[in-house]
Amino acid sequence: MGLDNVAVHWPRTGRFYDPVAPAEFVDFGEIVDTPRISAPTAALAELVAKTGTVRATAYTELVDLILGLENVLYATENSAEDEDPVIDPDGCSWIADGVEKFVARHRPVGEAVTFESVSEVLRSLLGDGRLAEQQLRWLHSRLDRLCDENGDPPQWTFTCAELSVLAAFYRRCADRGFAVYAESAAPRRAAQP
């Protein structure tokens, strides 16, 4: 089962979260008509425009790596008993900021976002910091964990434009006071009876 991030009204007003009307995202449909837009970028923009939803499964590893946390798009910072899997508007803003900054730093490297290019951009970002050596060790261990048992890296095929659409979804939620509900059997929930 995949992970969907669905825009919902914040805070909830009863037992359930009410989905945001797709009309709040209708302008994302204009992205589809952009000349030379990649198929994945157009598909993401069209889905957001029609449903107010992002199929987040493909982006989880990358977003976790960029933001330095685990299961960000699964909204798993709290235990299942404590809270619903929801990213509040402030969390949406934080995700949007992180992805936007990453895209800005990646564009000089190129439009294609691969495991290798992500590694290069993150190394340059962390290498400039006060705790550079410690952060680079952390990054190296995270990158190693993303490789399979043969040492092969994930085969990401994103573009900066696609990630910009992803960031724009979370930015729209933050700016309009929406939250994002993580619809999935999240990793923390899968182990529960």
Residue frames as a rotation matrix with the C-alpha (Angstrom) as fourth column:
MET 1
0.577 0.817 0.000 0.00
0.817 -0.577 0.000 0.00
0.000 0.000 -1.000 0.00
GLY 2
-0.286 -0.702 0.652 1.31
0.695 -0.620 -0.364 3.41
0.660 0.349 0.666 -0.91
LEU 3
-0.382 0.055 -0.922 1.39
0.765 -0.541 -0.349 6.61
-0.519 -0.839 0.165 1.04
ASP 4
0.041 0.437 0.899 -0.93
0.714 -0.642 0.279 9.47
0.699 0.630 -0.338 0.13
ASN 5
-0.776 -0.165 -0.609 -0.58
0.538 -0.679 -0.500 12.93
-0.331 -0.716 0.615 1.68
VAL 6
-0.117 0.875 0.469 -4.06
0.860 -0.148 0.489 14.46
0.497 0.461 -0.735 1.61
ALA 7
-0.871 -0.111 0.479 -4.77
-0.053 -0.947 -0.315 18.13
0.489 -0.300 0.819 2.30
VAL 8
-0.077 0.841 -0.536 -7.26
0.864 0.324 0.385 18.41
0.498 -0.434 -0.751 5.17
HIS 9
0.392 0.298 0.870 -8.81
-0.113 -0.923 0.368 21.21
0.913 -0.243 -0.328 7.18
TRP 10
-0.414 -0.626 -0.661 -6.99
0.706 0.238 -0.667 22.13
0.575 -0.742 0.344 10.38
PRO 11
-0.826 -0.319 0.465 -7.86
-0.510 0.775 -0.373 21.59
-0.241 -0.545 -0.803 13.13
ARG 12
-0.760 0.597 -0.256 -10.31
0.309 0.679 0.665 18.76
0.571 0.427 -0.701 12.79
THR 13
-0.614 0.630 0.476 -13.85
-0.752 -0.649 -0.112 19.49
0.238 -0.427 0.872 13.90
GLY 14
0.610 0.770 0.186 -15.07
-0.792 0.583 0.183 16.14
0.033 -0.259 0.965 15.14
ARG 15
0.635 -0.335 0.697 -13.87
-0.058 0.878 0.475 12.60
-0.771 -0.342 0.538 14.81
PHE 16
0.308 -0.455 0.835 -12.47
0.879 0.473 -0.066 12.94
-0.365 0.754 0.546 11.31
TYR 17
-0.517 -0.514 -0.685 -10.48
0.078 -0.825 0.560 15.40
-0.853 0.236 0.466 9.24
ASP 18
0.669 0.740 0.069 -12.38
0.212 -0.101 -0.972 16.96
-0.713 0.665 -0.224 6.35
PRO 19
-0.180 -0.735 0.654 -10.50
0.919 0.112 0.378 16.88
-0.351 0.669 0.655 3.04
VAL 20
-0.361 -0.042 -0.932 -9.83
-0.123 -0.988 0.092 20.23
-0.925 0.148 0.351 1.41
ALA 21
0.733 0.666 0.143 -11.80
0.110 0.092 -0.990 20.84
-0.672 0.741 -0.006 -1.78
PRO 22
0.041 -0.752 0.658 -9.65
0.910 0.300 0.286 20.31
-0.413 0.587 0.697 -4.88
ALA 23
0.732 0.282 0.620 -10.64
0.557 -0.772 -0.307 23.82
0.392 0.570 -0.722 -5.99
GLU 24
0.871 -0.452 -0.190 -7.99
-0.138 -0.597 0.790 25.10
-0.471 -0.662 -0.583 -3.53
PHE 25
-0.098 -0.959 0.267 -5.36
0.020 0.266 0.964 23.50
-0.995 0.100 -0.007 -5.79
VAL 26
0.702 0.523 0.483 -6.94
0.426 0.235 -0.874 23.96
-0.571 0.819 -0.058 -9.22
ASP 27
0.794 -0.426 -0.434 -4.17
-0.579 -0.746 -0.329 26.30
-0.183 0.512 -0.839 -10.39
PHE 28
-0.119 -0.841 0.527 -1.69
-0.404 0.526 0.748 23.41
-0.907 -0.124 -0.403 -10.20
GLY 29
0.446 0.396 0.803 -3.38
0.521 0.614 -0.593 22.24
-0.728 0.683 0.068 -13.41
GLU 30
0.929 -0.133 -0.345 -1.73
-0.326 -0.737 -0.592 25.13
-0.175 0.662 -0.729 -15.26
ILE 31
0.031 -0.979 0.201 1.65
-0.690 0.124 0.713 23.46
-0.723 -0.161 -0.672 -14.69
VAL 32
0.141 0.100 0.985 0.55
0.360 0.922 -0.145 20.60
-0.922 0.375 0.094 -16.94
ASP 33
0.874 0.302 0.380 0.48
0.457 -0.248 -0.854 22.98
-0.163 0.921 -0.354 -19.92
THR 34
0.510 -0.774 -0.376 4.02
-0.479 -0.618 0.623 24.25
-0.714 -0.138 -0.686 -19.35
PRO 35
0.755 -0.273 -0.596 6.19
-0.536 0.267 -0.801 23.58
0.378 0.924 0.055 -22.45
ARG 36
-0.018 -0.832 -0.554 8.71
-0.316 0.530 -0.787 20.73
0.949 0.161 -0.273 -22.12
ILE 37
0.091 0.112 0.990 7.38
-0.996 0.031 0.088 19.67
-0.021 -0.993 0.114 -18.70
SER 38
-0.865 -0.439 -0.241 8.38
-0.442 0.896 -0.046 16.14
0.236 0.067 -0.969 -17.75
ALA 39
-0.162 0.841 -0.516 5.66
-0.107 0.505 0.857 13.49
0.981 0.194 0.008 -17.54
PRO 40
-0.265 0.073 -0.961 6.19
0.864 0.460 -0.204 12.85
0.427 -0.885 -0.185 -13.80
THR 41
-0.948 -0.085 -0.307 6.01
0.221 -0.871 -0.438 16.59
-0.230 -0.483 0.845 -13.06
ALA 42
-0.649 0.755 -0.091 2.82
-0.581 -0.415 0.700 16.95
0.491 0.507 0.708 -15.09
ALA 43
-0.138 0.601 -0.787 1.30
0.282 0.785 0.551 13.86
0.949 -0.146 -0.278 -13.45
LEU 44
-0.568 -0.129 -0.812 2.04
0.821 -0.032 -0.570 15.19
0.047 -0.991 0.124 -9.95
ALA 45
-0.967 0.196 -0.161 0.65
-0.182 -0.978 -0.100 18.63
-0.177 -0.068 0.982 -10.75
GLU 46
-0.461 0.838 -0.293 -2.49
-0.447 0.066 0.892 17.13
0.767 0.542 0.344 -12.29
LEU 47
-0.213 0.346 -0.914 -3.10
0.660 0.741 0.126 14.86
0.721 -0.576 -0.386 -9.29
VAL 48
-0.781 -0.110 -0.615 -2.73
0.568 -0.536 -0.625 17.79
-0.261 -0.837 0.481 -6.88
ALA 49
-0.894 0.434 -0.110 -5.05
-0.442 -0.817 0.371 19.93
0.071 0.380 0.922 -9.02
LYS 50
-0.289 0.830 -0.478 -7.75
-0.344 0.376 0.860 17.26
0.894 0.413 0.177 -9.19
THR 51
0.328 0.425 -0.843 -7.58
0.437 0.723 0.535 15.77
0.837 -0.544 0.052 -5.69
GLY 52
0.544 -0.227 0.808 -5.54
-0.684 -0.678 0.270 17.94
0.487 -0.699 -0.524 -3.29
THR 53
0.873 -0.221 0.434 -3.38
-0.107 0.782 0.614 14.86
-0.475 -0.583 0.659 -2.76
VAL 54
0.129 -0.882 -0.454 0.24
-0.973 -0.024 -0.231 13.84
0.193 0.471 -0.861 -3.31
ARG 55
0.950 -0.030 -0.311 1.17
0.048 0.998 0.050 10.20
0.309 -0.063 0.949 -3.84
ALA 56
0.659 -0.661 0.357 4.09
-0.751 -0.607 0.261 10.56
0.044 -0.441 -0.897 -1.45
THR 57
0.883 -0.292 0.368 5.57
0.143 0.913 0.382 7.04
-0.447 -0.285 0.848 -1.55
ALA 58
0.625 -0.652 0.429 8.14
0.669 0.164 -0.725 7.90
0.402 0.740 0.539 -4.21
TYR 59
0.326 -0.461 0.825 9.39
-0.133 -0.887 -0.442 10.94
0.936 0.034 -0.351 -2.30
THR 60
0.977 0.209 0.030 9.75
-0.046 0.073 0.996 9.55
0.206 -0.975 0.081 1.24
GLU 61
0.469 -0.867 -0.168 13.42
0.869 0.419 0.264 8.52
-0.159 -0.270 0.950 1.12
LEU 62
-0.215 -0.569 0.794 14.47
0.717 -0.644 -0.268 11.74
0.663 0.511 0.546 -0.57
VAL 63
0.413 0.433 0.801 12.49
-0.181 -0.823 0.538 14.03
0.892 -0.368 -0.261 1.74
ASP 64
0.970 -0.101 -0.221 13.78
0.243 0.347 0.906 12.14
-0.015 -0.932 0.361 4.80
LEU 65
0.153 -0.984 0.089 17.35
0.988 0.152 -0.022 12.55
0.008 0.092 0.996 3.54
ILE 66
-0.143 -0.160 0.977 16.93
0.417 -0.904 -0.087 16.24
0.897 0.395 0.196 2.74
LEU 67
0.463 0.475 0.748 15.31
-0.404 -0.637 0.656 17.03
0.789 -0.606 -0.103 6.11
GLY 68
-0.532 -0.844 0.067 17.46
-0.477 0.233 -0.848 14.67
0.700 -0.483 -0.526 8.19
LEU 69
-0.360 0.486 0.796 14.59
-0.816 0.249 -0.521 12.79
-0.452 -0.838 0.307 9.87
GLU 70
-0.991 0.067 0.113 12.78
0.104 0.928 0.359 9.50
-0.081 0.367 -0.927 9.41
ASN 71
-0.482 0.867 0.128 9.27
0.873 0.464 0.147 9.04
0.068 0.183 -0.981 8.02
VAL 72
-0.905 0.088 -0.416 8.54
0.011 -0.973 -0.231 12.76
-0.425 -0.214 0.879 7.68
LEU 73
-0.671 0.662 -0.334 5.77
-0.651 -0.309 0.694 12.30
0.356 0.683 0.638 5.11
TYR 74
-0.374 0.529 -0.762 4.28
0.421 0.829 0.368 9.48
0.826 -0.183 -0.533 7.20
ALA 75
0.057 0.348 0.936 3.81
-0.586 -0.747 0.314 11.99
0.809 -0.566 0.161 10.04
THR 76
0.545 0.132 -0.828 5.20
0.325 0.877 0.353 9.52
0.773 -0.462 0.435 12.56
GLU 77
-0.401 -0.753 0.523 6.85
-0.247 -0.461 -0.853 11.79
0.882 -0.471 -0.001 15.10
ASN 78
-0.313 0.376 0.872 4.29
-0.945 -0.030 -0.326 10.68
-0.096 -0.926 0.365 17.70
SER 79
-0.948 0.019 0.317 3.14
-0.003 0.998 -0.067 7.21
-0.318 -0.064 -0.946 18.61
ALA 80
-0.712 0.702 0.017 -0.07
0.178 0.156 0.972 5.98
0.679 0.695 -0.236 17.00
GLU 81
-0.102 0.700 -0.707 -1.89
0.966 0.240 0.099 6.11
0.239 -0.672 -0.701 20.31
ASP 82
-0.456 -0.196 -0.868 -1.00
0.610 -0.779 -0.145 9.76
-0.648 -0.596 0.474 20.90
GLU 83
-0.143 0.263 -0.954 -1.99
-0.419 -0.889 -0.182 11.39
-0.897 0.374 0.237 17.66
ASP 84
0.803 0.436 0.405 -3.31
0.232 0.397 -0.888 10.90
-0.548 0.808 0.217 14.16
PRO 85
-0.175 -0.907 0.384 -0.73
0.812 0.088 0.577 10.85
-0.557 0.413 0.720 11.36
VAL 86
0.787 0.504 0.355 -1.12
0.613 -0.702 -0.361 14.53
0.067 0.502 -0.862 10.47
ILE 87
-0.491 -0.869 0.063 1.39
0.869 -0.493 -0.035 17.18
0.062 0.037 0.997 9.44
ASP 88
0.356 0.663 -0.658 0.11
0.706 -0.652 -0.275 20.48
-0.611 -0.367 -0.701 10.82
PRO 89
0.950 0.075 0.304 0.46
0.277 -0.654 -0.704 23.77
0.146 0.753 -0.642 8.87
ASP 90
0.613 -0.789 0.039 3.77
-0.704 -0.524 0.480 24.60
-0.358 -0.321 -0.877 10.60
GLY 91
0.023 -0.571 0.821 5.10
0.030 0.821 0.570 21.17
-0.999 0.011 0.036 9.66
CYS 92
0.632 0.269 0.727 3.96
0.718 0.150 -0.680 21.74
-0.292 0.951 -0.098 6.07
SER 93
0.951 -0.307 -0.020 5.89
-0.302 -0.916 -0.264 25.02
0.063 0.258 -0.964 6.05
TRP 94
0.269 -0.889 0.372 8.99
-0.600 0.147 0.787 23.28
-0.754 -0.435 -0.493 7.38
ILE 95
0.143 -0.158 0.977 8.79
0.542 0.838 0.056 20.59
-0.828 0.522 0.205 4.67
ALA 96
0.869 0.236 0.435 8.23
0.495 -0.429 -0.756 23.20
0.008 0.872 -0.490 1.96
ASP 97
0.776 -0.626 -0.080 11.19
-0.586 -0.762 0.276 25.28
-0.234 -0.167 -0.958 3.21
GLY 98
0.083 -0.794 0.602 13.51
-0.279 0.561 0.779 22.29
-0.957 -0.232 -0.175 3.21
VAL 99
0.212 0.053 0.976 12.55
0.770 0.606 -0.201 21.07
-0.602 0.794 0.088 -0.25
GLU 100
0.972 0.163 0.170 12.61
0.232 -0.776 -0.587 24.61
0.036 0.610 -0.792 -1.71
LYS 101
0.566 -0.823 -0.044 16.10
-0.679 -0.495 0.542 25.27
-0.468 -0.277 -0.839 -0.33
PHE 102
-0.025 -0.560 0.828 17.32
0.138 0.819 0.557 21.92
-0.990 0.128 0.057 -1.60
VAL 103
0.561 0.305 0.769 15.96
0.774 0.136 -0.619 22.61
-0.293 0.942 -0.160 -5.10
ALA 104
0.973 -0.216 -0.076 17.62
-0.228 -0.944 -0.238 26.04
-0.020 0.249 -0.968 -5.14
ARG 105
0.213 -0.951 0.225 20.95
-0.671 0.025 0.741 24.46
-0.710 -0.309 -0.632 -4.19
HIS 106
0.025 -0.164 0.986 20.50
0.356 0.923 0.144 21.63
-0.934 0.348 0.082 -6.69
ARG 107
0.887 0.461 0.008 19.68
0.162 -0.297 -0.941 23.71
-0.431 0.836 -0.338 -9.79
PRO 108
0.435 -0.778 -0.453 23.35
-0.865 -0.501 0.030 24.71
-0.250 0.379 -0.891 -10.42
VAL 109
-0.453 -0.566 0.689 24.21
-0.387 0.821 0.419 20.99
-0.803 -0.077 -0.591 -10.41
GLY 110
-0.962 0.188 -0.199 21.48
-0.135 0.309 0.941 20.25
0.239 0.932 -0.272 -12.97
GLU 111
-0.207 0.974 0.087 17.78
-0.929 -0.224 0.295 19.61
0.307 -0.020 0.952 -13.43
ALA 112
0.295 0.273 -0.916 18.03
-0.150 0.960 0.238 15.82
0.944 0.068 0.324 -13.00
VAL 113
0.134 -0.163 0.977 17.86
-0.987 -0.114 0.116 14.75
0.093 -0.980 -0.176 -9.34
THR 114
0.394 -0.125 -0.910 19.67
-0.133 0.972 -0.192 11.45
0.909 0.197 0.367 -8.80
PHE 115
0.892 -0.139 -0.429 21.11
0.448 0.380 0.809 9.72
0.051 -0.915 0.401 -5.76
GLU 116
-0.037 -0.998 0.055 24.55
0.996 -0.041 -0.075 10.92
0.077 0.052 0.996 -6.80
SER 117
-0.326 -0.072 0.943 23.50
0.304 -0.952 0.032 14.54
0.895 0.297 0.332 -7.32
VAL 118
0.766 0.608 0.208 21.59
-0.058 -0.257 0.965 14.58
0.640 -0.752 -0.161 -4.02
SER 119
0.633 -0.609 -0.478 24.72
0.769 0.424 0.478 13.27
-0.089 -0.670 0.737 -2.30
GLU 120
-0.333 -0.798 0.502 26.83
0.846 -0.488 -0.213 15.97
0.415 0.354 0.838 -3.94
VAL 121
0.012 0.426 0.905 24.46
-0.010 -0.905 0.426 18.80
1.000 -0.014 -0.007 -2.97
LEU 122
0.920 0.387 -0.066 24.04
0.045 0.065 0.997 17.60
0.390 -0.920 0.042 0.62
ARG 123
0.313 -0.887 -0.339 27.80
0.950 0.288 0.123 17.15
-0.011 -0.360 0.933 1.05
SER 124
-0.467 -0.498 0.731 28.39
0.556 -0.808 -0.195 20.72
0.688 0.315 0.654 -0.09
LEU 125
0.372 0.690 0.621 25.66
-0.168 -0.608 0.776 22.02
0.913 -0.393 -0.110 2.23
LEU 126
0.968 0.049 -0.248 26.91
0.216 0.344 0.914 20.14
0.130 -0.938 0.323 5.27
GLY 127
0.185 -0.983 -0.011 30.57
0.947 0.181 -0.266 20.77
0.264 0.038 0.964 4.51
ASP 128
-0.242 -0.226 0.944 30.02
0.192 -0.964 -0.182 24.48
0.951 0.137 0.277 5.09
GLY 129
0.693 0.706 0.149 28.55
-0.020 -0.188 0.982 24.05
0.721 -0.683 -0.116 8.58
ARG 130
0.273 -0.530 0.803 30.02
-0.914 -0.403 0.044 24.49
0.301 -0.746 -0.595 12.02
LEU 131
0.108 -0.162 0.981 29.81
-0.581 0.790 0.195 20.77
-0.806 -0.591 -0.009 12.77
ALA 132
0.282 0.056 -0.958 30.80
-0.958 0.070 -0.278 19.73
0.052 0.996 0.073 9.27
GLU 133
-0.685 -0.642 -0.345 32.78
-0.632 0.759 -0.157 16.60
0.363 0.111 -0.925 10.12
GLN 134
-0.779 0.456 0.431 30.07
-0.111 0.577 -0.809 15.18
-0.618 -0.678 -0.398 12.38
GLN 135
0.210 0.928 -0.309 27.30
-0.527 -0.159 -0.835 16.01
-0.824 0.338 0.455 9.92
LEU 136
0.040 -0.264 -0.964 29.21
-0.976 0.198 -0.094 14.52
0.216 0.944 -0.250 6.99
ARG 137
-0.944 -0.323 0.068 29.68
-0.328 0.899 -0.291 11.27
0.033 -0.297 -0.954 8.95
TRP 138
-0.352 0.902 0.250 25.93
-0.137 0.215 -0.967 11.24
-0.926 -0.375 0.048 9.62
LEU 139
0.344 0.477 -0.809 25.22
-0.834 -0.241 -0.497 11.86
-0.432 0.845 0.315 5.92
HIS 140
-0.472 -0.613 -0.634 27.61
-0.824 0.562 0.071 9.10
0.313 0.556 -0.770 4.85
SER 141
-0.930 0.155 0.333 25.87
-0.053 0.840 -0.540 6.60
-0.364 -0.519 -0.773 7.14
ARG 142
0.026 0.990 -0.136 22.42
-0.299 -0.122 -0.946 7.67
-0.954 0.066 0.293 5.85
LEU 143
0.184 -0.016 -0.983 23.55
-0.980 -0.080 -0.182 7.30
-0.076 0.997 -0.031 2.25
ASP 144
-0.820 -0.537 -0.201 24.99
-0.541 0.840 -0.038 3.84
0.189 0.078 -0.979 2.99
ARG 145
-0.668 0.621 0.409 21.70
-0.014 0.540 -0.841 2.73
-0.744 -0.568 -0.353 4.57
LEU 146
0.256 0.799 -0.544 19.79
-0.625 -0.292 -0.724 3.73
-0.737 0.525 0.425 1.43
CYS 147
-0.325 -0.449 -0.833 21.88
-0.921 0.350 0.170 1.38
0.215 0.822 -0.527 -0.71
ASP 148
0.747 0.630 -0.212 20.72
-0.588 0.775 0.230 -2.20
0.309 -0.048 0.950 -1.19
GLU 149
0.796 -0.401 0.454 22.56
-0.100 0.652 0.752 -5.34
-0.597 -0.644 0.479 -0.02
ASN 150
0.502 -0.633 0.590 24.78
0.864 0.390 -0.317 -5.19
-0.030 0.669 0.743 -3.12
GLY 151
-0.318 -0.623 -0.715 25.73
0.606 -0.713 0.352 -1.57
-0.729 -0.322 0.604 -2.39
ASP 152
-0.606 0.167 0.778 23.65
0.703 -0.345 0.622 -0.25
0.372 0.924 0.092 -5.27
PRO 153
-0.930 0.246 -0.273 22.03
-0.048 -0.818 -0.573 3.16
-0.364 -0.520 0.773 -4.66
PRO 154
0.021 0.992 0.123 18.32
0.434 0.102 -0.895 3.85
-0.901 0.072 -0.428 -5.12
GLN 155
-0.664 -0.214 0.717 17.38
0.745 -0.102 0.659 4.65
-0.068 0.971 0.227 -8.71
TRP 156
0.012 0.659 -0.752 15.74
0.420 -0.686 -0.595 8.03
-0.908 -0.308 -0.285 -8.15
THR 157
-0.638 -0.136 0.758 14.49
0.761 -0.263 0.593 9.80
0.119 0.955 0.271 -11.24
PHE 158
0.399 0.708 -0.583 13.21
0.750 -0.617 -0.236 13.21
-0.527 -0.343 -0.777 -10.19
THR 159
-0.136 -0.435 0.890 13.62
0.720 -0.661 -0.213 16.68
0.681 0.612 0.402 -11.61
CYS 160
-0.931 -0.198 -0.308 13.95
0.354 -0.700 -0.620 19.98
-0.093 -0.686 0.721 -9.83
ALA 161
-0.664 0.743 0.088 10.62
-0.559 -0.571 0.601 21.01
0.496 0.350 0.795 -11.41
GLU 162
0.042 0.674 -0.737 8.88
0.171 0.722 0.670 17.95
0.984 -0.154 -0.085 -9.96
LEU 163
-0.358 -0.242 -0.902 10.30
0.905 0.150 -0.399 18.63
0.232 -0.959 0.165 -6.50
SER 164
-0.994 0.058 0.091 9.21
-0.070 -0.988 -0.136 22.26
0.082 -0.141 0.987 -6.86
VAL 165
-0.205 0.972 -0.112 5.63
-0.416 0.017 0.909 21.07
0.886 0.233 0.401 -7.41
LEU 166
0.045 0.148 -0.988 5.95
0.683 0.717 0.138 18.84
0.729 -0.681 -0.069 -4.35
ALA 167
-0.776 -0.409 -0.481 7.20
0.631 -0.528 -0.569 21.78
-0.022 -0.745 0.667 -2.27
ALA 168
-0.835 0.489 0.252 4.41
-0.355 -0.829 0.433 23.98
0.420 0.272 0.866 -3.65
PHE 169
0.032 0.851 -0.524 1.79
0.182 0.511 0.840 21.52
0.983 -0.122 -0.139 -2.39
TYR 170
-0.023 -0.104 -0.994 3.12
0.976 0.211 -0.044 21.77
0.215 -0.972 0.097 1.18
ARG 171
-0.948 -0.310 -0.078 3.61
0.318 -0.938 -0.141 25.54
-0.029 -0.158 0.987 0.84
ARG 172
-0.476 0.850 0.224 -0.05
-0.254 -0.377 0.891 25.94
0.842 0.367 0.395 -0.25
CYS 173
0.259 0.567 -0.782 -1.17
0.601 0.539 0.590 23.90
0.756 -0.622 -0.202 2.76
ALA 174
-0.402 -0.503 -0.765 0.97
0.913 -0.286 -0.291 26.00
-0.073 -0.816 0.574 5.10
ASP 175
-0.981 -0.061 0.183 -0.11
0.098 -0.975 0.201 29.32
0.166 0.215 0.962 3.61
ARG 176
-0.323 0.941 0.100 -3.82
-0.429 -0.239 0.871 28.51
0.844 0.238 0.481 3.76
GLY 177
-0.371 0.119 0.921 -3.74
-0.927 0.009 -0.375 26.87
-0.053 -0.993 0.107 7.18
PHE 178
0.687 0.546 -0.480 -4.35
-0.590 0.804 0.070 23.31
0.424 0.235 0.875 5.94
ALA 179
0.049 -0.638 0.769 -2.82
-0.697 0.529 0.484 20.19
-0.715 -0.559 -0.419 7.38
VAL 180
-0.112 -0.121 -0.986 -1.78
-0.845 0.534 0.030 17.02
0.523 0.837 -0.162 5.57
TYR 181
0.495 0.346 0.797 -3.16
-0.701 0.701 0.132 13.64
-0.513 -0.624 0.590 6.57
ALA 182
-0.559 -0.748 -0.357 -0.86
-0.829 0.494 0.263 10.69
-0.021 0.443 -0.896 5.88
GLU 183
0.565 0.812 0.144 -3.11
-0.776 0.583 -0.243 7.94
-0.281 0.025 0.959 4.52
SER 184
0.036 -0.601 -0.799 -1.20
-0.605 0.623 -0.496 4.71
0.795 0.501 -0.341 4.74
ALA 185
0.952 -0.045 -0.302 -0.24
0.251 0.680 0.689 1.75
0.174 -0.732 0.658 6.78
ALA 186
0.564 -0.768 0.303 2.74
-0.694 -0.640 -0.330 3.70
0.447 -0.024 -0.894 8.08
PRO 187
-0.168 -0.738 -0.653 5.79
-0.168 0.675 -0.719 1.73
0.971 -0.011 -0.238 9.21
ARG 188
-0.852 -0.184 0.490 5.06
-0.490 -0.051 -0.870 2.31
0.185 -0.982 -0.046 12.90
ARG 189
0.007 0.955 0.297 1.51
-0.949 0.100 -0.299 1.07
-0.315 -0.280 0.907 12.48
ALA 190
0.245 0.083 -0.966 2.36
-0.687 0.718 -0.112 -2.03
0.684 0.691 0.233 10.48
ALA 191
-0.662 -0.612 -0.432 3.99
-0.120 0.656 -0.745 -3.64
0.740 -0.441 -0.508 13.52
GLN 192
-0.695 0.444 0.565 1.01
-0.694 -0.210 -0.689 -3.09
-0.187 -0.871 0.454 15.77
PRO 193
-0.850 0.422 0.314 -1.62
0.409 0.906 -0.111 -5.81
-0.331 0.034 -0.943 16.33
